[in-house]
Amino acid sequence: MKKTYRLTYLAAIALIVALLLSPATSSAQSIDLTGGIKNEYEYEEYFFLTGSPIKFTGTSKNVSVTSKESKGKLTETYKFTLTGPNKEKLTRNFTYTYDVTNYDQVGQSSATGSVTKYTEKITVGTREFTLADYQLSKSTITDKRPASDYYSGEAIARKTYTETIGRGKDAVTKIITVDVNSRNEGYENFWGATETQITDFEIGFEDGTIGTVRNKVSTAKSRTLEYNQSDASLSSFYGNYKTISSADSLSEYEYNLPRSRGIVASDIAYMPKLEMLKIPKFRDLSTNWARVNIEKLYSLGILDDQSNFFSPNTPAQRYDFAIAIGKAIDLRVLEDQNKRKKATQPAIFKDVKRTAKDYNYLVAAVNKGVIKGVTPITFVPDGFLTRQEAATILVRALGLEGKAPDPGYKTQYRDDHRISDFARDSIYVVTELGLMAGSNGNFNPKNTLTRAESAAIIERYLRYLESDLKENYRDNILFFN
């Protein structure tokens, strides 16, 4: 479950930050600047003011982190009581307070704050380090997109310690100053989350010498889908899918102190959680190329077909795709529904009845800008879905329209001239992300998707949310830092 290792450059496995305490809302998420990591039971971090690293550890009984948001203010409280390998002791109590500003018109929020309370004391033999002053400024900006929240933050801090050596009248007191610069990047969606943080410490000792520590720490949580093959030949089903929810925290310190230098690293994982999913029993998929994609989405509840026949080669309808996307990105329509007043809401399109199955997913998708009608008042729910419409829906959900070049460009496809203006940016983005691709050099933007093709696209979209984002926010960031 736990291991310690040295990170190599060739491995390029991003070790980046932080405390994974519980699935927090990314707009209100913040990380302490120690590089400590934990799972549901144990916590560990390294301390460097003695001139060489000391590993401090504790359990869930010794570590408490709470977060509360009220009336535009976020308060985070950290309480630690840790021990070292030779009976060293560390106690720490910090409170951070943030002003939270929501920019609802653009789907963003920011949190800017400082430390308001602090105490910290470290005892190492006859040496005692006491935090005398702590100045901190930290700010985070979050862009809330329908499928995923993306955020970025920075922090600068100065911590002043007094070091007391010896006891009584022979005790000697010294001053140590630690300047901190930190930056973090992260995302969170229903399928996973990753946060990376790189923090640089410059330690100024009283004799004029300088030490540096760079901490890279990463916390990630993810839900993966696996297939269970049935071992019994007379079972009523051949196998079923399961989700595995897991989380891990990785931390590495590279230190260059006046009398020592080196690297120390830690890796802690949470206990995985399993969930068995419903069993697909379609009878017309045995030879279909998209069978696995379709069965995955059915098991997850994204596709909900009561028949034993999926009809994979029939055209995909606009309404069915809209509902599947709403479920895939977890638009949380039940939460939204509870918040609405009990008064009857007017229909959003005149050609879609409010009694339609999963209607609230369509409402949520429209309200969040993922789905649009053919006209302002009509949706044409039974109309067939085109490839360019699917591309546009995927990119709107991700909020990545801005990743396309400035207007006036052409895509790489030979049939670029057939792409409608509203879909050009989205087709460029889905191609770059590997979510969709053309054939024989053409994108075929106005071709109708089959139900099998639409299922394959949504399943690839989920894998992007599960794994591609994690790689980008973990491996890629650390490889270049």
N, C-alpha and C positions, 0 to 999 in steps of 0.2 A: 504494500500500500504506500509506503514511503521510501524514498531513496535520495541519496545525495550524490551529485556528480558534477564534473567540470564541463562547462559548455565550451565546445570548440567552434571556431569560425566556420569550418566546413559543414558542421552539422546544421548551422543556420536555424536552429530551433529557437524561436524567439522566447527569451525569458524576460518577462516584463512584470508586472506588479501585483500585488495587493491583496486586500482582504475580501474574500467571498463569504459574506455572512448569511445572506438570504437574497433571493431574487428581488433586487431593489428597482425602483423606477429610475431609468437612466437620467431623467432630467433632475433628479434629486440625489444622484449618486456622487459620492466623494470618496477619496482614498487618503488615508493617513500617509505620512512621508517617511515611514521607517523601513519600508520594504518587507514588513512582516507578512506572513502567509498563514492560513489556517484551513482546517476542515471542520466538520461538525464536532470534533473532540479536541484536537491539538492545535497549538499555535507556536510559531518560532520566528525569531528575528536575530540579527547580529548587531553587536555594539562595538564601536571602534575607538572610543576616546582614550582607552588605556594604551593605545599604540599597536595593538594586535587584536584580531577579531575574537569576540566572546559570543558564543551562541546561547541566547536566552530562550527558554521554553515555558509553556504553560498549557493548561487545559481549558475547556469551556467554563470550568468553575472559576478560573482566574482571569478570564478575558470577557469583557462586556462592551458591546458597541450598540448604541441605540440611536435611532433617527426619528425626528418628529417634525412635521411641517404643519404650520398653522398661520393663517392670516399673512401669507406672503413671506414668512420667515421659516428657514430650515435650521434645526438645531441638531448637531451630532455630538454625542458624548462617548468618549473612549476611557475605559478603566482597565488597567493591566496590573497584575502582580505576577512577576516572572522570576525564574531562578536559572542560574548558570550551572555548569558542570562541577564547579568547586565551591558551591554554596554562595555564589554571587547572588545578589538580589536587585531586582528592578521594579519600582512602582511608578505608575504614570497615570495621571488623570487630566484629560484635555477636553475642552468644549469648544466646538467651532459653531459659529452662527453666520448664516447666509441670508441675504435678501434675495428673494426669488421674484423675477419679473417674467411675466408671460406675454408673448407677442402672438396672440391668437390669430391675428389676421394673416400671419405668415407661417404659423405652425411652429414657432420657436419659443424657447425659454432660456433664461440665463440665471445663474446663481453666483453671487459675489459675496465673499465674506472674509472673516478673520478669526483668529483664536481669541476667545473671550475669557477663558479660565485655563490655568495650567499649573500642574505640579509634577515634578519628576525627580526621582532620586535613585542613584545606582551605587551600590556598595560592592567593592571588589577588595577583599582583604582589609587593609588599613586605609584604603583610598575610598573617598566618597565624592561622587559627582552630583551636584545639585543644580537644577535648572533655575537660573536667577532671572532670566528674561526671555520672552518668546514673542517675536513679531512675525506675523504671517499675513500675506495677501493672496487670495486664491479666487479664481473665477472660471466658470464652465459655461459653455454655450451648447444648447441641444437643438437639433433640427428634427422635429417629429414628423416622420413620414408614415403613411398608412402601414407599410409592411415592417418598418424598422425605424428605431430612433438612432441617430448618429450624434455623437458629442465629442467635444474637444475642450481641454482645460489646461491651465498653467497655474503654477504657484511659485512664489518667492518667499523665503523666510530667513530669519536670523535668530539663532538660539545661542544664548550666552550661559555658560556653565561655570560654577566655581568648583574647583577640585581641591579637596582637603586631604592632605597626606599626614598620617599620624594622628595622635590624640593629645588633648590637654594643651599645656603651654608650649610644647614642642611642635605642635601642628603647624604645617605650612599650607597656605592657600594660594592657588593659582587660578588664572582665568583662561578659559578655552572658548573660542568663538566658532560657531558652525554656520556658514552661509549655504543656503539651499536654493537650487533652481530645479524645478520639476515640470514636466509636461505629460499629459495623458491623452489617449485617443480611445474611443470605445463605441460600441453599438449594442443594441438590445432589441430582440424581437421574440416572438412566441417560440421559435425553434432553437434559439441559442443567444449567447451574449459573450463578448470578449472585451476586456479592458486592458490596455497596455500603458505602462508608465515608466518613464526613464528619469531618474533623479540624480543630480550631481551635487555632492557635498564637498565643500572646501573647509577643512578644519585648521584653524589657526591656534597653535600652541603658544604659551606665554614666552618660551625661549626664542620665538621668532620663526620656528620651523612650520612648514605647511604640509598637510596631508590631504589627499583626495580620495573619495570613494564614489564610484558610479554604481547605482543600483538599477537593474532591469527586472521588472516584475510583471507577470501576466496572470490574469484570472479569466477562466473561460468556463462556460456551462453550455451543454448541448444536448439535443434529443436526437438519437439516431434510430433508424428503423432496421430491424434484422428479421430474417425468415427462419422459422422453426420447421424443419422437416418432420413429419409424423413418422415414428418408428414402427407403428402398428400397421400391418398391411390391410387389416379389416376396419381401419378407422373410417368414419364418415367423411373425413377430409384428408387431403394430402399434406397439408401444413398450414401454418398461420404466421402472421407477423406480430412482432412485439416492438415496443419502444424502450430504449434504454436512456434514461436521463442521468447524465454524469457531469461532474465539475472537477476542475483541478486548478491549483495555484502553483506558480513557478517563480522563483526569485534567485537572482544572482548578484553578488557584490564583487566588483573588481576594485581592490584597494591598493593605494600607493602611499604608505605612511613613512615617517622619518626612519623608522627602524624595521619595517617589514612591508612586504608587498605580496600580492597573490590574489586568488579567486576562491570564493566560497559560494556554494549554491545549494538550494533546497527545492524539493518537489513534494507537494502534498495533494492527495486526491480525496474527494468525498466518496462515500459509499454509494455506488450506483443504485438506481431505482428502476424496477421493471414494471411494464404494463402490457398485458396480453390484449390484442386487438381482435375485433370481430373477424370471422372467417369468410373470405370471398368464395362464392360458389357459382361463378358464371360458367355456362356450358358452351359458350361460343368463342372462347379465347385460347384454346389449347395450342393452336398453331399461329396465333396472331403475334406479330412482332412486338406489340406494346403490352402484352399480357402482364408482365411484371409491374409496369408503370400503373396500369389500371387497377390491379389488385392492391397495390400499396395505397393508392388514394382511396379506394373503397374501405380498406381496413382502418384508415385514419378518419373515416367519416366525411372526407372531402367530396367524394362521390357517393351518392345515396340512391341506389337503384334497387327497387323491390323485386324486380324480375330476375330470373336466372339467365337472362340473355341481355348482354350489354350492347350489342349491335355496334361493334367498333368501327365499321366502315361507313356508317351513316354520317351525314354532315352534323357538325356541332352547332348547337343553337346558342344565340347570344345570352339568353337568360341562364341556361345551364352553366355556361362558362363564368358568367358574373358571380353566380352563387358559389361555384367551386373556388374562385379566387378569394372571395370574401371569407370562406372557411379556411383556406390555406394560410392566409396571413392573419387569421384570428382577429377579426374586426370587433369581437366581443359585443355582439349585438344584444346579448341578454343584459349586460351591464347598462348599455345605452338605453335599452327598453325600460329598465327599472327607473332610470333617471327622468324619463319623459313623463309628462303629465298624463293622467288617465283620459283626457279628452281625445276624441278621435282625430287622428292626424290625416290631412288631405293626401290623396294618392299622389305620388311623385310623377307618375306618367299615366296618361288617360287610357293606355292600352295594357296596363298591368294591374290586376286586381289586388287589393290589399290582402285577400285571402289566399293568394298564390303561395305554394309551399316555399318556406325559407325567405319570404318576402323581406323580412327585416335585414337580411344580408345585402339585398339589393339597395335598400335605403341607406345602410351604413356605407356601402361602397360608393354610392352617388354623393353622399354628404362629405366623404373624405376625398372626393375628386378622383377616385380610381376609375369609375365608370361614368360614361356620358350617354345620353340618348342620341338617337338618330336626328331628332329635332328637340327643341327645349321641352316639348310636351309628349313626345312619343319615344318608346324604347324599341319597339319591334322585337318582342321577346322571342318569338319563334323564327326570327330571321337567322340566316346562316352566318357564322362567324368567319371573317377573313383573316388571313395571316397578318396583315398590317394592323387590324383592330386588336388582335391578340398581343402583338408586340407593344402597342401603345398602352394597353391595360397593365402589362407587366411592369413597364418602366414608370408609369404613374404611381403604381403601388410602392415601388422602391424609392421614388422621389429623385431619380437620377437623370431627369431630362437635361439638366445642365451639363452632363458629361459629353454631349454632342459638340462638334465644332461650331464656330460662328456661322450664321446663315450664309448661304451661297455655295456650300460644299456639295459634293456628290458622293454617294456611297460607292462601295467597291463593286456593286452588282451591275451586270450588263443591262438589266431592265430598270435601272434607276429612274428613268423617265416615267415609269408606270407607278411609282410610289407617290401617294397623295401627300400634299404638304403637311397635313396634320400628323402623319406617321413617320416622316423622314428622320427626325431626331431619335425616335424610339427604335426604329430599325437599325440605326447606327449603333445605339447603345446595346441592344440585345445581341447584336453580332459581336461586339467587343467583349461582352460578358460571357459569351458562349451559351446564351439561353436559347437562341434560335439561329439557324443557319439556312442558307439557300441550297440549291442543287444546280449543278452544271453552270455555275456562275450567275444564276438568277435567284432573286428572292421570291418571285411570284407573289407580290403583295396582295393581289385581289383574289387569289385562289381561296376557295373555301376549305377550312380545316375539317377533318373527320373527327369523330369522338375519340378515336385512338390517338390521333396526332395531338389533339388538345390535352389529353391526359398525359402524354409524354412531355409536353411543354411544361405543364404544371408541376410534374414530378421533378423535372430538371430545375425548375424554379425553387422548389423546396430544398433540393441539394445545395443550391447556391446559398440560401439562407442558413442552412445547417453548417456547411463546411467551407465554402469559398470565402465568405466574409471572415470567418475565423482565421483562415490562412493569411488573408490580407492584413488583418489587425494584429496578428501575432508574428508570424514568420517574416512577412515583408517589412514591417516597421523595424524590427530588430536587425534584420540583415543590413539595413542602410544606416544604422546608428551604432 
